[in-house]
């Protein structure tokens, strides 16, 4: 089991971007003189590119967030080490990239989205610290904070993309939280299943990207 001293906070930052894609194929168009066939390029289309970019950034988010948390635990709660600083800086770079992408679709929502997403990262840090120090009250508080954030995040996304129901967004974030919490538990306990659990947590991001991109595609008319 990991040994850790008190961690009072961690300047981790991350952001999630919402962009969309759909894949469609046009049916042959018939006329009196000729028949033509129109095919939409579903591999190189704007929608496919946006969806692929979103999926990649969300995968990176999971691995970079867990790397920063793991490094803080490994350093015994010393958040001033060079390794922790480098992990946090890389995670924040990912946040900025995601925020820029969401801003390309919804300029006015870019900063509020980034601020909101950043606010939930410390909840994972608080959970990891409480778990490592056997602080059950801290564990309960962190889980409550994550649950409450899922509701607020669902409301925010629905306000930007009406096609995305609040409950659906909330459920997607809850899945993200529960899968990452499971990985944190294994990491703190020194359980080798940590690696598989982390892989599963990242794998959930493809489903999240698919659901979110579908709503955005409908809202923005992306093909």
Residue frames relative to the residue before (quaternion, step in Angstrom):
aa qw qx qy qz dx dy dz
X 1.0000 0.0000 0.0000 0.0000 0.00 0.00 0.00
X 0.5256 -0.6454 0.4481 0.3263 3.59 -1.00 0.76
X 0.2622 -0.7080 0.6317 0.1759 3.53 -1.25 0.63
X 0.0716 0.8136 -0.5698 0.0909 3.54 -0.84 0.95
X 0.3335 -0.6998 0.5902 0.2251 3.52 -1.13 0.68
X 0.7272 -0.4368 0.2778 0.4508 3.58 -1.24 0.07
X 0.1232 -0.7367 0.6603 0.0781 3.53 -1.09 0.82
X 0.2472 -0.8114 0.5150 0.1240 3.55 -0.62 1.06
X 0.7934 -0.1686 0.1173 0.5730 3.58 1.14 -0.37
X 0.1273 -0.7862 0.5998 0.0763 3.55 -1.20 0.31
X 0.3585 -0.7670 0.4957 0.1936 3.53 -0.71 1.10
X 0.1652 0.7873 -0.5692 0.1700 3.54 0.63 1.11
X 0.0311 -0.7995 0.5997 0.0130 3.55 -1.01 0.68
X 0.1062 0.7833 -0.6081 0.0735 3.53 -0.98 0.81
X 0.1053 -0.7888 0.6014 0.0707 3.53 -1.19 0.41
X 0.2795 -0.7445 0.5828 0.1672 3.47 -1.17 0.59
X 0.2078 -0.7836 0.5717 0.1261 3.55 -0.92 0.84
X 0.2195 -0.7513 0.6061 0.1414 3.53 -1.10 0.65
X 0.1858 0.7425 -0.6289 0.1369 3.54 -0.77 1.04
X 0.2796 -0.8332 0.4639 0.1110 3.58 -1.03 0.43
X 0.0476 -0.7800 0.6206 0.0639 3.48 -1.33 0.16
X 0.0418 -0.7481 0.6588 0.0668 3.51 -1.27 0.50
X 0.2512 -0.7503 0.5895 0.1626 3.55 -1.20 0.44
X 0.0708 0.8049 -0.5827 0.0874 3.55 -0.65 1.10
X 0.1750 -0.7603 0.6143 0.1182 3.54 -1.18 0.50
X 0.3728 -0.7423 0.5104 0.2223 3.57 -0.73 1.02
X 0.4317 -0.6837 0.5245 0.2666 3.57 -1.07 0.78
X 0.6352 -0.5346 0.3772 0.4105 3.60 -1.12 0.50
X 0.2706 -0.7535 0.5799 0.1508 3.56 -0.96 0.90
X 0.1889 -0.8153 0.5426 0.0724 3.56 -0.66 1.11
X 0.0308 -0.7649 0.6431 0.0213 3.54 -1.16 0.67
X 0.6992 -0.4637 0.3252 0.4363 3.58 -1.27 0.10
X 0.7746 0.3866 -0.1856 0.4648 3.55 1.00 -0.82
X 0.8280 0.0061 0.0400 0.5592 3.57 1.09 -0.55
X 0.2811 -0.7206 0.6045 0.1905 3.51 -1.30 0.34
X 0.0692 -0.8026 0.5924 0.0116 3.57 -0.80 1.03
X 0.2486 -0.7568 0.5883 0.1392 3.54 -1.23 0.49
X 0.1266 -0.7912 0.5964 0.0473 3.55 -0.84 1.04
X 0.0651 -0.8066 0.5875 -0.0023 3.55 -0.73 1.06
X 0.2986 -0.7396 0.5775 0.1742 3.56 -0.89 0.98
X 0.4019 -0.7067 0.5297 0.2419 3.57 -0.85 0.98
X 0.1514 -0.8332 0.5285 0.0595 3.58 -0.21 1.26
X 0.6027 0.5495 -0.3593 0.4535 3.57 1.28 -0.05
X 0.8035 0.2604 -0.1121 0.5234 3.55 0.91 -0.95
X 0.3937 0.7356 -0.4706 0.2871 3.59 1.22 0.26
X 0.6545 -0.5011 0.3853 0.4149 3.56 -1.27 0.33
X 0.6514 0.5341 -0.3161 0.4365 3.54 0.98 -0.85
X 0.6617 0.5051 -0.3065 0.4617 3.57 0.94 -0.89
X 0.6461 0.5229 -0.3151 0.4581 3.56 1.01 -0.81
X 0.6599 0.5070 -0.3052 0.4630 3.56 0.96 -0.88
X 0.6673 0.5000 -0.3072 0.4585 3.55 0.90 -0.88
X 0.6579 0.5077 -0.3128 0.4600 3.58 0.92 -0.87
X 0.6499 0.5141 -0.3145 0.4630 3.57 0.99 -0.84
X 0.6405 0.5282 -0.3133 0.4611 3.56 0.99 -0.86
X 0.6606 0.5136 -0.3066 0.4537 3.56 0.89 -0.93
X 0.6680 0.5089 -0.3009 0.4519 3.57 0.91 -0.90
X 0.6711 0.4979 -0.2986 0.4610 3.57 0.94 -0.86
X 0.6610 0.4965 -0.3117 0.4684 3.59 1.02 -0.73
X 0.5922 0.5307 -0.3611 0.4871 3.58 1.10 -0.62
X 0.6596 0.5104 -0.3035 0.4607 3.57 0.89 -0.95
X 0.6079 0.5778 -0.3482 0.4187 3.57 1.01 -0.84
X 0.6771 0.4975 -0.2984 0.4528 3.59 0.86 -0.96
X 0.7129 0.4602 -0.2704 0.4548 3.57 0.77 -1.01
X 0.6815 0.4831 -0.2990 0.4613 3.59 0.95 -0.82
X 0.6300 0.5206 -0.3394 0.4657 3.59 1.02 -0.72
X 0.6911 0.4678 -0.2868 0.4704 3.57 0.90 -0.89
X 0.6042 0.5501 -0.3573 0.4524 3.58 1.10 -0.63
X 0.6586 0.5023 -0.3086 0.4677 3.58 0.95 -0.86
X 0.6599 0.4950 -0.3077 0.4742 3.59 0.95 -0.86
X 0.6567 0.5184 -0.3054 0.4547 3.55 0.92 -0.91
X 0.6611 0.5056 -0.3138 0.4569 3.58 0.97 -0.83
X 0.6300 0.5250 -0.3325 0.4657 3.58 1.04 -0.75
X 0.6504 0.4976 -0.3105 0.4826 3.58 1.01 -0.77
X 0.6594 0.5216 -0.3066 0.4463 3.57 0.94 -0.89
X 0.7105 0.4308 -0.2469 0.4986 3.58 1.11 -0.69
X 0.5405 -0.6856 0.3745 0.3124 3.55 1.22 0.47
X 0.7133 -0.4633 0.2592 0.4574 3.57 1.10 0.56
X 0.5139 0.6157 -0.4353 0.4090 3.58 1.25 0.08
X 0.1725 -0.8404 0.5099 0.0628 3.54 -0.21 1.30
X 0.6078 0.5751 -0.3472 0.4234 3.57 1.27 0.00
X 0.4539 0.6965 -0.4612 0.3101 3.61 1.20 0.01
X 0.6231 -0.5564 0.4025 0.3744 3.53 -1.22 0.53
X 0.6472 0.5341 -0.3255 0.4359 3.59 1.00 -0.79
X 0.6561 0.4890 -0.3129 0.4822 3.57 0.94 -0.83
X 0.6458 0.5328 -0.3183 0.4446 3.57 0.96 -0.86
X 0.6607 0.5029 -0.3045 0.4668 3.57 0.99 -0.85
X 0.6456 0.5188 -0.3211 0.4593 3.59 0.99 -0.81
X 0.6639 0.5015 -0.2982 0.4677 3.57 0.96 -0.89
X 0.6532 0.5226 -0.3153 0.4481 3.58 0.93 -0.85
X 0.6613 0.4985 -0.3071 0.4689 3.57 1.00 -0.81
X 0.6266 0.5251 -0.3269 0.4740 3.56 1.04 -0.75
X 0.6655 0.5011 -0.3087 0.4591 3.57 0.94 -0.83
X 0.5973 0.5512 -0.3609 0.4573 3.59 1.09 -0.65
X 0.6248 0.5247 -0.3193 0.4821 3.55 1.04 -0.80
X 0.6328 0.5411 -0.3208 0.4515 3.58 1.02 -0.82
X 0.6626 0.5090 -0.2965 0.4626 3.55 0.93 -0.93
X 0.6460 0.5226 -0.3183 0.4563 3.58 0.98 -0.84
X 0.6674 0.4954 -0.3006 0.4677 3.56 0.96 -0.87
X 0.6502 0.5215 -0.3141 0.4546 3.56 0.94 -0.89
X 0.6372 0.5275 -0.3269 0.4570 3.58 1.01 -0.77
X 0.6578 0.5078 -0.3113 0.4610 3.57 1.04 -0.75
X 0.6571 0.4778 -0.3236 0.4850 3.58 0.93 -0.79
X 0.6327 0.5405 -0.3248 0.4495 3.57 1.09 -0.69
X 0.5974 0.5678 -0.3678 0.4307 3.58 1.13 -0.52
X 0.7082 0.4044 -0.2482 0.5228 3.57 1.20 -0.51
X 0.7969 0.0922 -0.0028 0.5970 3.57 1.04 -0.85
X 0.2242 -0.8368 0.4837 0.1250 3.60 0.32 1.22
X 0.7008 0.4833 -0.2826 0.4421 3.58 0.88 -0.91
X 0.6894 0.4850 -0.2759 0.4620 3.58 1.18 -0.48
X 0.4536 0.7328 -0.4356 0.2597 3.59 1.21 -0.32
X 0.7461 0.4107 -0.2458 0.4628 3.60 0.65 -1.04
X 0.6447 0.5009 -0.3428 0.4648 3.63 0.89 -0.76
X 0.6358 0.5278 -0.3250 0.4600 3.55 1.03 -0.79
X 0.6635 0.5076 -0.2992 0.4612 3.56 0.90 -0.94
X 0.6583 0.5107 -0.3102 0.4578 3.57 0.90 -0.92
X 0.6605 0.5116 -0.3047 0.4572 3.55 0.97 -0.88
X 0.6872 0.4879 -0.2949 0.4503 3.57 0.83 -0.95
X 0.6289 0.5379 -0.3365 0.4494 3.56 0.98 -0.78
X 0.6460 0.5736 -0.3275 0.3825 3.57 0.98 -0.82
X 0.6978 0.4807 -0.3047 0.4348 3.62 1.07 -0.49
X 0.5138 0.6675 -0.4207 0.3368 3.61 1.17 -0.35
X 0.6519 0.5155 -0.3455 0.4358 3.66 0.86 -0.75
X 0.5586 0.5961 -0.4027 0.4129 3.60 1.14 -0.44
X 0.6441 0.4988 -0.3188 0.4844 3.59 1.05 -0.73
X 0.6265 0.5286 -0.3298 0.4683 3.57 1.02 -0.79
X 0.6571 0.5115 -0.3061 0.4614 3.56 0.90 -0.95
X 0.6372 0.5258 -0.3270 0.4589 3.55 1.01 -0.80
X 0.6670 0.5100 -0.3078 0.4476 3.59 0.86 -0.96
X 0.6543 0.5102 -0.3102 0.4642 3.57 0.95 -0.88
X 0.6756 0.4960 -0.2955 0.4586 3.58 0.85 -0.98
X 0.6454 0.5191 -0.3190 0.4606 3.57 0.99 -0.81
X 0.6839 0.4971 -0.2821 0.4534 3.57 0.94 -0.90
X 0.7422 0.3823 -0.2067 0.5101 3.57 1.10 -0.69
X 0.4307 -0.7281 0.4337 0.3104 3.59 1.34 0.17
X 0.3592 0.7059 -0.5086 0.3378 3.53 1.01 0.92
X 0.2241 -0.8273 0.5002 0.1232 3.57 0.07 1.27
X 0.6119 0.5426 -0.3517 0.4554 3.57 1.06 -0.70
X 0.6552 0.5079 -0.3023 0.4705 3.57 1.03 -0.80
X 0.6158 0.5414 -0.3323 0.4660 3.56 1.08 -0.78
X 0.6762 0.5018 -0.2861 0.4572 3.56 0.88 -0.99
X 0.6478 0.5224 -0.3134 0.4574 3.57 1.00 -0.85
X 0.6632 0.5068 -0.3074 0.4569 3.59 0.90 -0.90
X 0.6616 0.4983 -0.3084 0.4679 3.58 0.94 -0.83
X 0.6309 0.5228 -0.3245 0.4726 3.57 1.07 -0.75
X 0.6414 0.5253 -0.3161 0.4613 3.57 1.01 -0.85
X 0.6574 0.5051 -0.3072 0.4672 3.59 0.97 -0.84
X 0.6398 0.5213 -0.3221 0.4639 3.57 1.00 -0.79
X 0.6742 0.4913 -0.2930 0.4672 3.56 0.94 -0.88
X 0.6351 0.5388 -0.3303 0.4442 3.55 1.03 -0.77
X 0.6078 0.5668 -0.3593 0.4246 3.60 1.00 -0.76
X 0.6393 0.5195 -0.3214 0.4670 3.59 1.05 -0.76
X 0.6800 0.4937 -0.2816 0.4632 3.56 0.88 -1.00
X 0.6546 0.5147 -0.3117 0.4576 3.56 0.98 -0.85
X 0.6277 0.5365 -0.3300 0.4574 3.57 1.02 -0.78
X 0.6486 0.5134 -0.3100 0.4686 3.56 1.01 -0.80
X 0.6470 0.5278 -0.3167 0.4500 3.57 0.98 -0.84
X 0.6936 0.4760 -0.2864 0.4587 3.56 0.80 -0.99
X 0.6437 0.5194 -0.3260 0.4578 3.59 0.96 -0.80
X 0.6393 0.5286 -0.3312 0.4496 3.58 1.05 -0.70
X 0.6822 0.4521 -0.2736 0.5053 3.58 1.17 -0.56
X 0.7910 0.1338 -0.0342 0.5960 3.56 0.97 -0.93
X 0.2659 -0.8134 0.4948 0.1513 3.62 0.06 1.25
X 0.5972 0.5853 -0.3590 0.4146 3.59 1.15 -0.54
X 0.6778 0.4514 -0.2838 0.5062 3.59 1.24 -0.35
X 0.3267 -0.7691 0.5147 0.1918 3.63 -0.37 1.19
X 0.6054 -0.5827 0.4054 0.3601 3.55 -1.09 0.75
X 0.6823 0.5076 -0.2967 0.4346 3.59 0.84 -0.96
X 0.6417 0.5261 -0.3281 0.4514 3.58 1.03 -0.75
X 0.6566 0.4908 -0.3038 0.4855 3.57 0.99 -0.84
X 0.6332 0.5359 -0.3236 0.4552 3.57 0.98 -0.86
X 0.6648 0.5101 -0.3019 0.4547 3.57 0.92 -0.89
X 0.6393 0.5238 -0.3247 0.4598 3.57 1.01 -0.80
X 0.6780 0.4755 -0.2975 0.4752 3.59 0.95 -0.83
X 0.6180 0.5386 -0.3434 0.4583 3.58 1.06 -0.70
X 0.6286 0.5189 -0.3344 0.4731 3.59 1.04 -0.73
X 0.6241 0.5341 -0.3232 0.4698 3.56 1.02 -0.85
X 0.6871 0.4934 -0.2844 0.4512 3.58 0.86 -0.99
X 0.6929 0.4851 -0.2950 0.4444 3.58 0.80 -0.97
X 0.6699 0.4937 -0.3127 0.4579 3.59 0.97 -0.76
X 0.6664 0.4790 -0.3114 0.4790 3.59 1.03 -0.71
X 0.6022 0.5473 -0.3503 0.4638 3.58 1.10 -0.67
X 0.6318 0.5278 -0.3327 0.4600 3.60 0.99 -0.80
X 0.6515 0.5007 -0.3125 0.4767 3.58 1.01 -0.79
X 0.6290 0.5291 -0.3334 0.4618 3.58 1.01 -0.79
X 0.6262 0.5464 -0.3346 0.4443 3.58 0.95 -0.88
X 0.6870 0.4767 -0.2822 0.4702 3.56 0.87 -0.95
X 0.6342 0.5360 -0.3288 0.4499 3.58 1.02 -0.80
X 0.6656 0.5013 -0.2995 0.4647 3.57 0.89 -0.94
X 0.7155 0.4540 -0.2462 0.4704 3.58 0.99 -0.84
X 0.4277 -0.7025 0.4665 0.3256 3.58 1.24 -0.22
X 0.3728 0.7335 -0.4750 0.3121 3.56 1.21 0.57
X 0.4488 -0.7207 0.4582 0.2630 3.62 -0.70 1.02
X 0.5262 0.6206 -0.4213 0.4006 3.59 1.22 -0.22
X 0.4064 0.7313 -0.4468 0.3170 3.57 1.32 -0.19
X 0.6781 0.5164 -0.3039 0.4257 3.57 0.84 -0.95
X 0.6710 0.4763 -0.2906 0.4884 3.57 0.97 -0.84
X 0.6467 0.5188 -0.3170 0.4606 3.59 1.02 -0.79
X 0.6323 0.5168 -0.3291 0.4741 3.56 1.06 -0.73
X 0.6225 0.5337 -0.3267 0.4700 3.57 1.04 -0.80
X 0.6529 0.5097 -0.3093 0.4672 3.59 0.96 -0.85
X 0.6366 0.5341 -0.3258 0.4509 3.57 0.98 -0.86
X 0.6669 0.4794 -0.2973 0.4869 3.56 0.97 -0.82
X 0.6358 0.5606 -0.3248 0.4195 3.56 1.01 -0.81
X 0.5965 0.5764 -0.3576 0.4289 3.57 1.11 -0.61
X 0.5786 0.6250 -0.3706 0.3703 3.56 1.15 -0.55
X 0.5930 0.5593 -0.3849 0.4329 3.60 1.09 -0.51
X 0.6477 0.5023 -0.3146 0.4787 3.58 1.06 -0.73
X 0.6329 0.5239 -0.3239 0.4691 3.56 1.04 -0.79
X 0.6579 0.5115 -0.3061 0.4603 3.56 0.94 -0.89
X 0.6392 0.5319 -0.3252 0.4502 3.56 1.00 -0.80
X 0.6834 0.4857 -0.2890 0.4621 3.58 0.87 -0.95
X 0.6923 0.4780 -0.2809 0.4619 3.56 0.86 -0.95
X 0.6658 0.5096 -0.3135 0.4459 3.57 0.92 -0.85
X 0.6096 0.5606 -0.3539 0.4347 3.55 1.08 -0.65
X 0.6685 0.4981 -0.2935 0.4679 3.55 0.97 -0.85
X 0.6757 0.4890 -0.2961 0.4654 3.55 0.96 -0.87
X 0.6132 0.5506 -0.3457 0.4488 3.56 1.04 -0.77
X 0.6616 0.4991 -0.3042 0.4697 3.56 0.96 -0.85
X 0.6775 0.5101 -0.2838 0.4474 3.56 1.00 -0.87
X 0.7853 0.3336 -0.1513 0.4992 3.57 0.96 -0.92
X 0.4378 -0.7172 0.4500 0.3026 3.59 1.24 -0.05
X 0.3086 0.7678 -0.5004 0.2548 3.56 1.08 0.77
X 0.2291 -0.7731 0.5808 0.1119 3.56 -0.94 0.95
